[in-house]
Amino acid sequence: MVNLVAVQMTSQPDIDENLAYVEKQLDTLDTSEPTLVVLPECFARFGTRDRELLDVAEARYSGKIGQAMQDMAKKYGVYLVTGTFPLVSEEPDKFTASCLLVGPDGNVIDEYKKIHMFDVAIKDNTGSYQESKYTQAGDRVVVCDTPIGRIGLAVCYDVRFPGLFNAMGDVDILVLPAAFTQHTGNAHWHTLVRARAIEKQCFVVAPNQTGEHANGRQTFGHSVIYSPWGDTLAELGAQLGTAQARVSVSDREELKMSMPVSQHNQFRSDFVK
Ligand SMILES: O=C(O)CNC(=O)[C@H](CS)NC(=O)CCC(=O)C(=O)O
């Protein structure tokens, strides 16, 4: 059995405040069984101008946030998906929106850099977003084979692009740290996230930011954990806290046998020559 945990939070500009909140959530968990904890996008700093994320971009894994993530994973003995936080990139005036999978020994297993940039205009109180102004997009699909299962990593806006999930091949657990807006979340969050669980026949752990942030941005909350059949195993509303579900990854096998979607897929990425 594996405990899946989605942490929902209203991240602030202050990094220490956000790290303290995460540690408080970890402190409440029963980690007597293997546990996977997933933080939301921008967990360490949110609600500032994007430029201020660049100001705190860290070198790979030795900065305050990266080190805290490794320390917490080891202290609580959990697999920890670090939402996203800014790491330096090859471009001096950009950071990468990096999502680490850290093992219970505190070592970084792999790093996913958000691929799809949220450069859009929507009818919410922010109006338009240009994530690519300060964020360097990633270009590598990351799937990690671990003792608790094969874990696919994606972030927020990525959920709108089925090709990314097709390229992952078969996964047991899909994690989706997010900072989905109130406006688009209301319209699309559940449909998009649940669709990934159903089409991949996998568990999905999707923590979201929630509430109103320092810069007035409003995020949707509704952090959710779906089963491979698309059942809601746990969900929050707008409140702070964690959505948790105790699952058996091997439950996927019966569903995959009875409905071998992956084998039937005529557009599987390994079909692409
Ligand atoms: O810019 C920051 O401060 C941190 N990054 C975010 O909040 C990102 C980019 S603006 N948000 C999203 O991708 C929302 C996607 C979304 O809501 C949708 O796909 O509908």
The ligand as an SDF file (V2000), in Angstrom:
LIG
                    3D

 20 19  0  0  0  0  0  0  0  0999 V2000
    3.5630   32.7500  -12.7220 O   0  0  0  0  0  0  0  0  0  0  0  0
    3.6700   32.3900  -11.5310 C   0  0  0  0  0  0  0  0  0  0  0  0
    3.7200   33.1650  -10.5480 O   0  0  0  0  0  0  0  0  0  0  0  0
    3.7610   30.9210  -11.2600 C   0  0  0  0  0  0  0  0  0  0  0  0
    3.2390   30.1380  -12.3380 N   0  0  0  0  0  0  0  0  0  0  0  0
    1.9040   30.0010  -12.4350 C   0  0  0  0  0  0  0  0  0  0  0  0
    1.0750   30.3970  -11.6600 O   0  0  0  0  0  0  0  0  0  0  0  0
    1.4840   29.2970  -13.6490 C   0  0  0  0  0  0  0  0  0  0  0  0
    1.9190   30.1410  -14.7980 C   0  0  0  0  0  0  0  0  0  0  0  0
    1.2790   31.7490  -14.6590 S   0  0  0  0  0  0  0  0  0  0  0  0
    0.0660   29.0900  -13.6850 N   0  0  0  0  0  0  0  0  0  0  0  0
   -0.4560   28.2720  -14.5760 C   0  0  0  0  0  0  0  0  0  0  0  0
    0.2410   27.6120  -15.3560 O   0  0  0  0  0  0  0  0  0  0  0  0
   -1.9680   28.1920  -14.5510 C   0  0  0  0  0  0  0  0  0  0  0  0
   -2.4970   27.2450  -15.5950 C   0  0  0  0  0  0  0  0  0  0  0  0
   -3.9960   27.3170  -15.5960 C   0  0  0  0  0  0  0  0  0  0  0  0
   -4.6060   27.8760  -14.7060 O   0  0  0  0  0  0  0  0  0  0  0  0
   -4.7090   26.6910  -16.7220 C   0  0  0  0  0  0  0  0  0  0  0  0
   -4.0930   25.9290  -17.5080 O   0  0  0  0  0  0  0  0  0  0  0  0
   -5.9260   26.9530  -16.8210 O   0  0  0  0  0  0  0  0  0  0  0  0
  1  2  2  0
  2  3  1  0
  2  4  1  0
  4  5  1  0
  5  6  1  0
  6  7  2  0
  6  8  1  0
  8  9  1  0
  8 11  1  0
  9 10  1  0
 11 12  1  0
 12 13  2  0
 12 14  1  0
 14 15  1  0
 15 16  1  0
 16 17  2  0
 16 18  1  0
 18 19  2  0
 18 20  1  0
M  END
$$$$
